[in-house]
């Protein structure tokens, strides 16, 4: 039996209501030739995960993040971090003594 349907972003909707006997079964779909794009050949990565190609904005963002991640900490930042850790330990010690 042929039924008319509309394809919309991965979903096929019948034009008129249809009651089906089973929830899952094979169908044959006829698609007009002008609606098909050329198929891309499958990429073979030899078992490697796929390589994602980033757009220009994402490449710039990645470069900026890498620069921040790889840059050394300034002496002031290292001193502040150590001083902050010492203060946290002292606060915890004092709180423990109060309980």
Residue pairs with C-beta under 8 A, 6 or more apart in sequence:
3 14
3 15
3 16
3 18
4 14
4 15
4 16
5 12
5 13
5 14
5 15
6 12
6 13
6 15
7 31
12 29
43 50
45 51
54 62
73 81
